[in-house]
Amino acid sequence: MKNSSKWWKEAVIYQIYPRSFKDSDGNGIGDLKGILSQLDYIASLGVDVVWINPVYVSPGEDNGYDISDFRAIDPAFGTMEDLQRLIDELHAKNIRLIMDMVVNHTSDQHEWFRRARLSRDDPHYTLYHWWPAEKGKPPYRCGFFDPEGKGWQYNEATNAYYLHYFSPHQPDLNWENPQLRRRVYDMLRFWLDKGIDGFRMDAITFISKDTTWPEVTADMLKEKYADDWGHYYAAGPHLHDYLKELRNEVLRGTDAVIIGESSGVQAEAAPDFVGEDRGELDMIYQFEGIMVGYLPGAFKKVDPAGYKLTEFKEVYSRWDRIMEARGWNTLYLSNHDQPRMVSRWGDDSDAWRAMSAKLLFTFLLTMRGTPSLYNGDELGMTNIRFGSIEDYRDIETRHVYEQIRQQGGDTDAFLHDQQLTGRDNSRTPFQWSAGLHAGFTEGEPWIKVNDNYRVINKEAQENDPGSVLSFVRGLIRLRKERPVLIYGEYRLLNPDDPHVYAYSRYDSAAAVLVLLNFTGEDREFRCDPGMTGDLFINNYPDLRRKDNSIWLYPWQAIGGAMPGSSK
Ligand code: TEU
């Protein structure tokens, strides 16, 4: 059914990275009590859903994406009581809570794996994937966070290699085993019973493996999977069966939402995951959008020429078209795995930081699809741009650096790229004030605070009507007031214009024109200036209309009703 209404289609999601949001006990790590202390702030944004990154017990090799106890809160983040309070107090403010859940792998410190690795006879052995060493070397698999890039790790006690798509500390779970699946479903129900409103399923597209373990040759990877291991990993033979089973076993009869991180899924395949006829996921976080401007084949290497707006428009327009018929889109320009939104897609110089951040939020909040806003972006927080590998905490950056070093590659060039793309850029502490450590902690922060906190912080923007923060609050309100911005059709108006992104949103009652100047220069948009009547979004005080043109200021973003529109 096309565009049936659902609470999660109308929602704005706010992603909180708990480790860096607010520390309540001075240990330098953000925690649940910290989040609890800022609920008024969160509510003041107007968001409907909070998504928190993993807070389960974990050795923290990958900041919580290596879970060692699925059913308990890591003491660094607080207690189960804190979590229950968070659920209740968010609900009291009409905000739902989505928890991040990692079931492609566990930590190597999880009890299941600690036992599994002891002996082939241990009942836990079959909860993971193994290659017995008597069969020789396993066929190559890529381990994204492995210092050598390998996806199999030898384990002496079992004389076998275990599979890990991420780091050797993150062994992959064996979804082929029905017992494993039952354990996972039980555990997911455990969390729903606590009253949470859904899950963001981490790396969920990787759970099904071809256990005939075919050789994956470089040619095959290139031809069939566009040189991307993620594409191969997301093409497991039973993926859709497992997702259907998961939905049936866990979500049936609930109002909860399930959002899959869909690494490796290409646009044409997306409706098979989220089509309402499918009974699998509700939404996915696609990767094609955030890959725009990366050079093919290389690890997150940015094109020095920057990204092409025409490509950006093409990707988002295509995803809209594909989802229109079967499914529902999400929109995000940053998260805990991506650099800061304004540094990657806007211009984070003093001159244009605020303007370009406002423009990017206009995009996120006027497109069709459920927007996810990443904490700190609403202040225009920027990349920290670490100069040395020592400053990084992220396992991905550190281990890929090691891979490159071992292969004799150019580590300086890598570090240079990481300044734009590295994950730690978006993981620095939330900038609350101009005070000590940006008001994040009274202790020593687990990762450096961005020096610009004295200028960019919540306190400075709170009561400034011209701030990015105020602008975002206004946009969220507007989206709520105008259903056309949620369910209305989307049309791209100028696919070939390399500077301005123009589109309309319309339904039977209203039509809205959005113009976004993605450059630091004045740009002309040729159209009948009468095209914009009542202007309700503008990051400048005025709009210059002249003859048959609208002249946009640098990074100007406007949205307005199209009077008597012919759409
Ligand atoms: O990310 C999965 C994933 O596909 C990553 O490889 C992602 O593409 C990469 O981090 C981008 O640089 C998820 C989580 O979001 C991430 O934080 C975890 O590190 C990863 O799974 C392993 O659990």
Boltz pocket constraint, residues with backbone or C-beta under 6 A from the ligand:
constraints:
  - pocket:
      binder: B
      contacts: [[A, 62], [A, 65], [A, 66], [A, 102], [A, 144], [A, 166], [A, 202], [A, 203], [A, 261], [A, 263], [A, 336], [A, 337], [A, 396], [A, 423]]
      max_distance: 6.0
